[in-house]
Amino acid sequence: MKKVLVLEDETNIRSFVVINLKRAGYEAIEAGTGEEALEQLKKNPDVSVALLDIMLPDMDGFEVCRRIRGSNSRIGIIMLTARTQEMDKVTGLMTGADDYVTKPFSPAELTARIDALCRRAGGGETPADSGEISQPPFLLNTRNRTLEKNGQRVKLTQVEYSIVKLFMDNAGKALSREEILDAVWGKDYFGELKIVDVNIRRLRIKIEDDPTNPSYITTVWGYGYKWGF
């Protein structure tokens, strides 16, 4: 049974989420503060997905997200927010979140997002795909889902890994934002196209020599992106 951390300081909302996660077959680990969530992750290193509320009594969800990403690149992170401002969504994604859900949300929507992250974290590679993709200066290992640039490991989230693999499988081909969204987040994804742009921005910071003048992930204006080989 996969574990999901639920960080939410409002007891009623947390209970609602936990009940629906259990119905969907997940084991829920509860936390009401940022510090409690970080402690729970230490006790439960096998947590697959963390749901992080933004407004918390001790630290905001963005800081919790940053701290988790500092030591764990593989866990899936979904931000929960009552606000609808674009900046909250962008900030959450830039601090390392994979997705965001705006309250109020339906149980079906939330579990669909969690299901998608768990599938991605679980791999999904076929034996024929297992191996290495070499496109200097990059080397992608599809067995342990890692990326190296000039022999140095680049820490990627599972979403970032999926984007890089999609690009390397389609080197030189322009991919639309819709194609990237469908391939990485799934065709039944409820969210918006901007999640692609923010993840590309975050990925560029990690792999480009100059993120403001990218040479590996280039923009195809009005369409999408291309792996520039």
C-alpha positions as CSV (number, residue, x, y, z in Angstrom):
1,M,0.0,0.0,0.0
2,K,1.5,3.3,-1.1
3,K,1.9,6.0,1.6
4,V,0.7,9.6,1.1
5,L,1.7,12.4,3.5
6,V,-1.1,14.9,4.2
7,L,0.1,18.2,5.6
8,E,-2.9,20.3,6.4
9,D,-3.5,22.3,9.6
10,E,-7.3,22.4,9.3
11,T,-8.5,19.2,10.9
12,N,-11.8,18.9,9.0
13,I,-10.0,19.3,5.6
14,R,-7.3,16.8,6.6
15,S,-9.8,14.2,7.8
16,F,-11.8,14.6,4.5
17,V,-8.6,14.0,2.5
18,V,-7.5,11.1,4.6
19,I,-10.8,9.3,4.4
20,N,-10.8,9.6,0.6
21,L,-7.2,8.5,0.3
22,K,-8.0,5.4,2.3
23,R,-11.0,4.7,0.1
24,A,-8.7,4.9,-2.9
25,G,-6.3,2.3,-1.4
26,Y,-3.6,4.6,0.0
27,E,-2.1,4.7,3.5
28,A,-2.3,8.3,4.8
29,I,0.3,9.8,7.1
30,E,-1.0,13.0,8.8
31,A,0.7,16.2,9.8
32,G,-0.6,19.5,11.0
33,T,2.6,21.6,10.9
34,G,5.6,21.8,8.7
35,E,7.9,20.5,11.4
36,E,5.6,17.6,12.0
37,A,5.5,16.8,8.3
38,L,9.3,16.8,8.1
39,E,9.5,14.5,11.1
40,Q,6.9,12.1,9.6
41,L,9.0,11.9,6.4
42,K,12.0,10.9,8.4
43,K,10.0,8.1,10.1
44,N,8.4,7.1,6.8
45,P,11.0,7.4,4.0
46,D,8.9,5.3,1.7
47,V,6.2,8.0,1.3
48,S,5.3,8.2,-2.4
49,V,3.5,11.5,-2.5
50,A,3.3,14.5,-0.2
51,L,0.3,16.8,-0.2
52,L,1.4,20.2,1.2
53,D,-0.9,23.0,2.3
54,I,0.5,26.4,1.8
55,M,-0.9,28.3,4.8
56,L,0.6,26.7,8.0
57,P,1.0,27.8,11.6
58,D,4.8,27.4,11.7
59,M,6.2,27.7,8.2
60,D,4.6,28.0,4.8
61,G,4.2,25.0,2.4
62,F,6.8,26.5,0.1
63,E,9.5,26.2,2.7
64,V,8.4,22.6,3.5
65,C,8.7,21.8,-0.2
66,R,12.2,23.3,-0.4
67,R,13.4,21.3,2.6
68,I,11.9,18.1,1.2
69,R,13.5,18.6,-2.2
70,G,16.9,19.4,-0.5
71,S,17.1,15.7,0.4
72,N,14.6,13.9,-1.7
73,S,14.2,14.3,-5.5
74,R,12.0,11.3,-6.1
75,I,9.0,11.9,-3.9
76,G,5.9,13.4,-5.6
77,I,4.8,16.8,-4.2
78,I,1.4,18.4,-4.7
79,M,0.7,21.8,-3.2
80,L,-2.8,22.4,-1.7
81,T,-3.9,26.1,-1.7
82,A,-7.0,28.0,-1.0
83,R,-5.7,30.9,-3.1
84,T,-6.2,31.3,-6.8
85,Q,-3.3,33.8,-7.5
86,E,-1.0,32.7,-10.3
87,M,2.0,33.6,-8.2
88,D,1.2,30.9,-5.6
89,K,1.1,28.2,-8.3
90,V,4.3,29.4,-9.9
91,T,6.1,29.7,-6.6
92,G,5.0,26.2,-5.5
93,L,6.3,24.7,-8.8
94,M,9.6,26.6,-8.7
95,T,10.3,25.4,-5.1
96,G,10.1,21.8,-6.4
97,A,6.4,20.8,-6.4
98,D,5.2,18.6,-9.2
99,D,1.6,19.8,-9.2
100,Y,-0.9,22.0,-7.4
101,V,-4.6,21.6,-6.5
102,T,-6.7,24.6,-5.6
103,K,-9.3,24.3,-2.9
104,P,-12.1,23.3,-3.0
105,F,-11.2,20.2,-5.0
106,S,-13.0,16.9,-5.6
107,P,-11.8,13.6,-4.2
108,A,-11.7,12.2,-7.7
109,E,-9.5,15.0,-8.9
110,L,-7.1,14.7,-6.0
111,T,-6.7,10.9,-6.2
112,A,-6.2,11.1,-10.0
113,R,-3.3,13.5,-9.5
114,I,-1.8,11.3,-6.8
115,D,-2.3,8.2,-9.0
116,A,-0.4,9.9,-11.9
117,L,2.5,10.8,-9.6
118,C,2.7,7.3,-8.1
119,R,2.8,5.8,-11.6
120,R,5.6,8.1,-12.6
121,A,7.6,7.4,-9.5
122,G,7.2,3.7,-10.0
123,G,9.0,3.9,-13.3
124,G,6.8,2.5,-16.1
125,E,9.8,1.7,-18.3
126,T,9.6,-1.5,-20.3
127,P,12.6,-3.9,-20.4
128,A,13.4,-2.7,-24.0
129,D,13.7,0.9,-22.7
130,S,16.0,0.0,-19.9
131,G,19.6,1.2,-20.5
132,E,21.2,4.5,-21.3
133,I,20.5,7.3,-23.7
134,S,23.7,9.2,-24.5
135,Q,23.4,12.7,-26.0
136,P,26.6,14.5,-25.0
137,P,27.1,16.2,-22.6
138,F,24.1,14.3,-21.2
139,L,23.8,10.7,-20.2
140,L,20.3,9.4,-19.1
141,N,20.2,6.1,-17.2
142,T,16.7,4.7,-17.7
143,R,17.2,1.9,-15.2
144,N,17.8,4.1,-12.1
145,R,16.2,7.2,-13.7
146,T,19.2,9.5,-13.4
147,L,20.8,12.2,-15.5
148,E,24.4,13.2,-15.8
149,K,25.9,16.2,-17.5
150,N,29.6,16.1,-18.2
151,G,29.8,13.1,-15.7
152,Q,28.1,15.1,-12.9
153,R,24.8,14.0,-11.5
154,V,21.9,16.4,-12.0
155,K,19.3,16.1,-9.3
156,L,15.9,15.7,-11.0
157,T,12.4,15.3,-9.7
158,Q,10.4,12.5,-11.3
159,V,8.5,15.0,-13.4
160,E,11.8,16.6,-14.6
161,Y,13.2,13.1,-15.4
162,S,10.1,12.3,-17.5
163,I,10.4,15.6,-19.4
164,V,14.1,15.0,-20.2
165,K,13.4,11.4,-21.3
166,L,10.6,12.6,-23.5
167,F,12.9,15.2,-25.1
168,M,15.8,12.8,-25.5
169,D,13.5,10.2,-27.1
170,N,12.4,13.0,-29.6
171,A,15.7,14.9,-30.0
172,G,15.5,17.6,-32.6
173,K,11.7,17.4,-32.8
174,A,9.5,20.3,-31.8
175,L,7.0,19.1,-29.1
176,S,3.9,21.1,-28.4
177,R,3.0,22.0,-24.8
178,E,-0.1,19.8,-25.2
179,E,2.1,16.9,-26.3
180,I,4.4,17.3,-23.3
181,L,1.4,17.6,-20.9
182,D,-0.2,14.5,-22.2
183,A,3.0,12.5,-22.2
184,V,4.3,13.5,-18.7
185,W,1.2,14.3,-16.7
186,G,-1.3,12.0,-18.5
187,K,-4.1,12.5,-20.9
188,D,-6.6,12.7,-18.1
189,Y,-4.7,15.5,-16.3
190,F,-7.1,18.1,-14.9
191,G,-4.6,21.0,-14.8
192,E,-3.4,23.8,-17.0
193,L,-0.7,24.1,-19.7
194,K,1.3,26.6,-17.6
195,I,2.6,23.7,-15.5
196,V,4.6,22.7,-18.5
197,D,6.2,26.2,-18.8
198,V,7.1,26.4,-15.1
199,N,8.7,22.9,-15.1
200,I,10.7,23.8,-18.2
201,R,11.9,26.9,-16.5
202,R,12.9,24.9,-13.4
203,L,14.6,22.3,-15.6
204,R,16.6,24.9,-17.5
205,I,18.0,26.3,-14.3
206,K,19.4,22.8,-13.5
207,I,20.8,21.8,-16.9
208,E,21.6,24.9,-19.0
209,D,24.9,26.7,-18.9
210,D,23.0,29.9,-19.2
211,P,19.3,29.5,-18.3
212,T,18.4,32.9,-19.8
213,N,19.9,31.9,-23.1
214,P,19.1,28.1,-23.3
215,S,20.9,25.9,-25.8
216,Y,19.5,22.5,-24.9
217,I,15.8,23.2,-24.3
218,T,14.8,25.8,-26.9
219,T,11.5,27.5,-27.2
220,V,9.4,27.1,-30.4
221,W,7.4,30.3,-30.1
222,G,3.7,29.9,-30.2
223,Y,4.0,26.1,-30.1
224,G,6.2,24.5,-27.5
225,Y,9.8,23.3,-27.0
226,K,12.6,21.4,-28.7
227,W,15.5,19.5,-27.3
228,G,18.2,21.4,-29.2
229,F,20.3,18.6,-30.8
